[in-house]
Amino acid sequence: MMKSNKQRRAEIKARRLERAADLKAKLRTQDARQLSAGGLVPGMAMADKSRLAHYNTTFGEVPDFYLDRAYTCRDCGAQEVWTAKQQKWWHEVAQGSVYSQAVRCRACRQARRALREAALRNEGANLLGDEVARLRALATKKPTADSLAQVEAALQSKWRSLRVVAIEVMGHWAGPAQIERLQAFVANSGDSYGSWEYEASKAAAKALARKAEDDSEC
């Protein structure tokens, strides 16, 4: 009967745990150099010290070898192995601290990363929504020095949608200074479709058209 991927992963994990325990037991009576005298044994990987030379070795020398290390995931409590190959990649390729240790299993790391990314996405979305709502509220009142400054700041925002709302607010105020500014946006439409100049020109033209329509109804 063919084994499932889950069964194969469980067997690999069991072998790694057994190998890590065996290495740990052997290192009680001999150091890594003695252990590898006849060549690297399974569960060991040679360290490339040239890739570790940038570390501050005040607290100890960089390793000669990496050894499989068993650990308990701090989140789910699962027994895992941080393999020598994984350590070598982490320290020498990813440039992780040579003094760091694995503390979470892969599944918990992925779950933690997903939560962090989701939180960042939600934070950004909420922040933008709050800024848009705050800016649109300014359109219902007469402009003041503070609200004018807020609109100017919004026009410099990294979010295009917020800049468009700032143009809309200027259209609602429709004072001489705002009309002149909107006309300048229209005149500077740019040649590139999808550019900010093109988008600002469209938003300003729409705001001016709304103002003209409101005036015609008076």
C-alpha positions as CSV (number, residue, x, y, z in Angstrom):
1,M,0.0,0.0,0.0
2,M,1.3,3.4,-0.9
3,K,2.0,5.8,1.9
4,S,0.4,9.2,1.9
5,N,2.5,12.4,1.9
6,K,1.4,12.9,5.5
7,Q,2.7,9.5,6.5
8,R,6.0,10.0,4.7
9,R,6.5,13.4,6.4
10,A,5.8,11.8,9.8
11,E,8.4,9.1,9.1
12,I,11.0,11.7,8.0
13,K,10.3,13.7,11.1
14,A,10.7,10.6,13.3
15,R,14.0,9.8,11.7
16,R,15.2,13.3,12.2
17,L,14.3,13.3,15.9
18,E,16.0,10.0,16.4
19,R,19.1,11.3,14.6
20,A,19.2,14.5,16.6
21,A,18.9,12.6,19.9
22,D,21.7,10.2,18.8
23,L,24.0,13.2,17.9
24,K,23.2,14.8,21.2
25,A,24.1,11.6,23.1
26,K,27.4,11.2,21.2
27,L,28.3,14.8,21.9
28,R,28.2,14.1,25.6
29,T,31.4,12.1,25.2
30,Q,33.1,13.7,22.3
31,D,33.1,17.0,20.5
32,A,32.0,17.7,16.9
33,R,35.6,17.5,15.5
34,Q,36.1,14.0,16.9
35,L,32.6,13.0,15.8
36,S,33.4,14.0,12.2
37,A,37.0,12.7,12.1
38,G,36.0,10.1,9.5
39,G,33.9,12.6,7.6
40,L,30.6,14.3,8.2
41,V,28.0,12.1,9.7
42,P,24.3,12.4,8.9
43,G,22.8,15.4,10.7
44,M,26.0,17.5,10.4
45,A,26.9,20.2,7.9
46,M,30.1,22.1,7.6
47,A,30.0,25.8,8.3
48,D,31.4,28.3,5.8
49,K,33.2,30.7,8.1
50,S,33.8,33.2,5.3
51,R,30.0,33.8,5.3
52,L,29.9,34.2,9.1
53,A,32.9,36.6,9.4
54,H,30.7,39.7,9.8
55,Y,29.3,38.4,13.1
56,N,30.5,40.0,16.3
57,T,32.1,37.1,18.1
58,T,32.3,38.8,21.5
59,F,30.1,36.1,23.0
60,G,31.8,33.2,21.3
61,E,33.3,31.9,18.1
62,V,31.2,31.1,15.0
63,P,30.6,27.4,14.6
64,D,32.7,24.9,12.7
65,F,29.7,22.7,12.1
66,Y,25.9,22.7,12.3
67,L,24.2,19.8,14.0
68,D,20.6,18.7,13.8
69,R,18.9,20.2,16.9
70,A,15.6,18.9,18.4
71,Y,13.3,21.5,19.9
72,T,9.8,22.0,21.2
73,C,7.6,24.5,19.3
74,R,6.7,27.2,21.7
75,D,3.2,27.7,20.2
76,C,1.9,24.1,19.6
77,G,4.3,22.1,21.7
78,A,5.2,19.8,18.8
79,Q,8.6,18.1,18.8
80,E,10.6,19.3,15.8
81,V,14.1,19.3,14.4
82,W,16.0,22.2,13.1
83,T,18.3,20.4,10.7
84,A,21.9,21.2,10.0
85,K,21.1,22.1,6.4
86,Q,18.3,24.5,7.6
87,Q,20.7,26.1,10.0
88,K,23.3,26.5,7.3
89,W,20.8,28.2,5.0
90,W,19.5,30.5,7.8
91,H,22.9,31.7,9.0
92,E,24.8,31.8,5.8
93,V,22.2,32.6,3.1
94,A,19.4,34.4,4.9
95,Q,21.9,36.0,7.2
96,G,20.0,35.2,10.4
97,S,21.9,35.8,13.6
98,V,24.4,33.0,14.4
99,Y,23.1,33.1,17.9
100,S,19.4,32.5,17.0
101,Q,17.6,29.3,17.5
102,A,14.4,27.8,16.0
103,V,11.5,28.2,18.4
104,R,8.4,27.5,16.2
105,C,7.5,24.7,13.8
106,R,6.9,25.4,10.2
107,A,3.1,25.3,10.5
108,C,3.1,27.8,13.4
109,R,5.6,30.1,11.6
110,Q,3.3,30.1,8.6
111,A,0.2,30.8,10.7
112,R,2.0,33.6,12.6
113,R,3.2,35.2,9.3
114,A,-0.3,35.0,7.8
115,L,-1.8,36.7,10.9
116,R,0.8,39.4,10.8
117,E,0.2,40.0,7.0
118,A,-3.5,40.1,7.5
119,A,-3.2,42.6,10.4
120,L,-1.0,44.8,8.2
121,R,-3.5,44.7,5.4
122,N,-6.4,45.5,7.7
123,E,-4.5,48.3,9.4
124,G,-3.8,49.9,6.0
125,A,-7.3,49.5,4.8
126,N,-8.8,51.0,8.0
127,L,-6.3,53.8,8.0
128,L,-7.2,54.8,4.4
129,G,-10.9,54.5,5.1
130,D,-10.6,56.7,8.2
131,E,-8.6,59.3,6.2
132,V,-11.1,59.3,3.4
133,A,-14.1,59.8,5.8
134,R,-12.3,62.6,7.7
135,L,-11.4,64.4,4.4
136,R,-14.9,64.1,3.0
137,A,-16.3,65.5,6.2
138,L,-14.4,68.7,5.5
139,A,-16.4,69.3,2.3
140,T,-19.5,69.9,4.4
141,K,-18.0,72.9,6.1
142,K,-16.5,76.2,5.0
143,P,-12.7,75.9,4.5
144,T,-10.5,77.1,7.3
145,A,-6.7,77.4,7.5
146,D,-6.6,74.0,9.2
147,S,-8.9,72.2,6.7
148,L,-7.0,73.8,3.7
149,A,-3.8,72.5,5.2
150,Q,-5.3,69.0,5.5
151,V,-6.4,69.0,1.9
152,E,-2.9,70.1,0.8
153,A,-1.4,67.3,2.9
154,A,-3.8,64.8,1.3
155,L,-2.7,65.9,-2.1
156,Q,0.8,64.7,-1.2
157,S,-0.4,61.3,0.1
158,K,1.0,58.0,-1.1
159,W,-2.6,56.9,-1.7
160,R,-4.0,58.1,-5.0
161,S,-7.5,57.6,-3.9
162,L,-7.0,60.0,-1.0
163,R,-5.6,62.6,-3.4
164,V,-8.7,62.2,-5.6
165,V,-10.9,62.8,-2.6
166,A,-8.9,66.0,-1.8
167,I,-9.6,67.2,-5.3
168,E,-13.3,66.4,-4.8
169,V,-13.3,68.4,-1.5
170,M,-11.8,71.4,-3.4
171,G,-14.7,71.1,-5.9
172,H,-17.2,71.2,-3.1
173,W,-15.6,74.3,-1.6
174,A,-15.3,75.9,-5.1
175,G,-13.8,79.2,-3.9
176,P,-11.7,81.2,-6.4
177,A,-8.5,79.6,-5.2
178,Q,-9.9,76.1,-5.5
179,I,-11.4,76.8,-9.0
180,E,-8.0,78.0,-10.2
181,R,-6.3,75.0,-8.7
182,L,-8.8,72.6,-10.3
183,Q,-8.3,74.3,-13.7
184,A,-4.5,73.8,-13.3
185,F,-5.1,70.1,-12.7
186,V,-7.2,69.9,-15.9
187,A,-4.6,71.8,-17.9
188,N,-1.8,69.5,-16.7
189,S,-3.4,66.2,-17.8
190,G,-0.2,64.6,-19.0
191,D,0.3,62.2,-21.9
192,S,0.4,59.0,-20.0
193,Y,-2.9,57.1,-19.5
194,G,-3.1,55.9,-15.9
195,S,-0.6,58.5,-14.6
196,W,-1.4,60.6,-11.6
197,E,-1.6,63.7,-13.8
198,Y,-4.2,62.0,-16.0
199,E,-6.2,60.8,-13.0
200,A,-6.0,64.2,-11.3
201,S,-7.2,65.9,-14.5
202,K,-10.2,63.7,-14.7
203,A,-11.1,64.2,-11.1
204,A,-10.7,68.0,-11.4
205,A,-12.8,68.1,-14.6
206,K,-15.5,66.2,-12.9
207,A,-15.4,68.5,-9.9
208,L,-15.7,71.6,-12.2
209,A,-18.6,70.0,-14.1
210,R,-20.4,69.5,-10.9
211,K,-19.8,73.1,-9.9
212,A,-21.1,74.3,-13.2
213,E,-24.2,72.1,-12.9
214,D,-24.9,73.5,-9.4
215,D,-24.5,77.1,-10.6
216,S,-27.0,76.5,-13.4
217,E,-29.6,75.3,-11.0
218,C,-29.3,78.4,-8.9
